[in-house]
């Protein structure tokens, strides 16, 4: 699938960003990747809410082969072929895939630190300077020891 084909395919869905990824394209909205277009087909992001719909259509999760094993990526499922001819229904599936991708992004967000444990930028700078000085002193001492050993060997 080429870029122009994908733009046409998602026209009913709305504007998407299509970027080169792996051996195909990543398809996203507002920085959230929800589909992959690869040599093997078009894959939509799925989760526990949307996987049953893919299973009902007989779709399979994305798989690829390494030199040692087969890897299954359960978060991306192949789009049923019949949807390539029905862009309105494809748009519905794309909205669900975008929802699954957004839910996954929310789960990945870092948790806030407990009160009193957050470091300020100033304290990080101070710590970095202290570590840098300690490392340079340790490096200087190590260099001096190495020079002494070298001098003793030459005698």
ABEGO torsion letter per residue (X at the ends): XBAAAAAAAAAAAEBBBBBBBEABBBBBBGGBBABBBBAAEBBBBBBAAAAAAAAAAGBBBBBBBBAABBBBBAABBBBBAAAAABAAAAAAAAAAAAAAAAAAAAAABBBBBBBGABBBAAAAAAAAAAAAAAAAAAAAAAAAAAAAAAAAAAX
